[in-house]
């Protein structure tokens, strides 16, 4: 069973990306992560590290705490 926090984080990333009309490919380019990794996060298949959470926060011009508000 997927952990609720991974589902919430994945949905947040997908929502932020969609609101900016960014493809997974564009988000991958902006973060430096592979497109498949972005998809896995959005589907709650990856438990990412805190350093990668920081990369997403910076990419979306947010603080880590803002990004983690669900």
C-alpha positions as CSV (number, residue, x, y, z in Angstrom):
1,X,0.0,0.0,0.0
2,X,1.3,3.4,-0.9
3,X,2.0,5.8,1.9
4,X,-0.4,8.7,2.1
5,X,2.4,11.3,2.3
6,X,3.8,10.0,-1.1
7,X,0.4,10.3,-2.6
8,X,-0.1,13.9,-1.3
9,X,3.4,15.0,-2.4
10,X,2.9,13.4,-5.9
11,X,-0.4,15.1,-6.3
12,X,1.1,18.4,-5.2
13,X,3.9,18.2,-7.8
14,X,1.4,17.2,-10.5
15,X,-0.9,20.1,-9.6
16,X,1.9,22.7,-9.5
17,X,3.2,21.4,-12.8
18,X,-0.2,21.4,-14.4
19,X,-1.0,24.9,-13.2
20,X,2.1,26.1,-15.0
21,X,1.2,24.1,-18.0
22,X,4.5,22.3,-17.8
23,X,5.0,18.8,-19.3
24,X,6.8,16.2,-17.3
25,X,9.6,16.6,-19.8
26,X,9.9,20.4,-19.0
27,X,9.8,19.8,-15.3
28,X,12.5,17.2,-15.7
29,X,14.6,19.7,-17.6
30,X,14.1,22.4,-14.9
31,X,14.9,20.0,-12.0
32,X,17.7,18.0,-13.7
33,X,15.8,14.8,-12.9
34,X,14.8,12.2,-15.5
35,X,11.2,12.4,-16.9
36,X,10.4,8.8,-15.7
37,X,11.5,9.9,-12.1
38,X,9.0,12.8,-12.3
39,X,6.3,10.3,-13.3
40,X,7.1,7.9,-10.6
41,X,6.9,10.7,-8.0
42,X,3.6,11.9,-9.3
43,X,2.3,8.3,-9.1
44,X,3.7,7.9,-5.5
45,X,6.1,5.2,-6.6
46,X,9.2,6.8,-5.3
47,X,10.1,8.0,-1.8
48,X,12.4,10.9,-2.6
49,X,15.1,12.4,-0.5
50,X,14.9,15.7,1.3
51,X,17.6,17.1,-1.0
52,X,15.3,16.3,-4.0
53,X,12.3,17.9,-2.2
54,X,14.5,21.0,-2.0
55,X,15.1,20.9,-5.7
56,X,11.4,20.8,-6.4
57,X,10.8,23.7,-3.9
58,X,13.4,25.9,-5.7
59,X,12.0,24.9,-9.1
60,X,8.5,26.1,-8.1
61,X,10.0,29.1,-6.3
62,X,8.7,28.0,-2.9
63,X,10.1,27.1,0.5
64,X,10.2,23.5,1.4
65,X,7.5,24.1,4.1
66,X,5.2,25.7,1.5
67,X,5.7,22.7,-0.8
68,X,4.9,20.3,1.9
69,X,1.6,22.0,2.9
70,X,-1.1,19.7,1.6
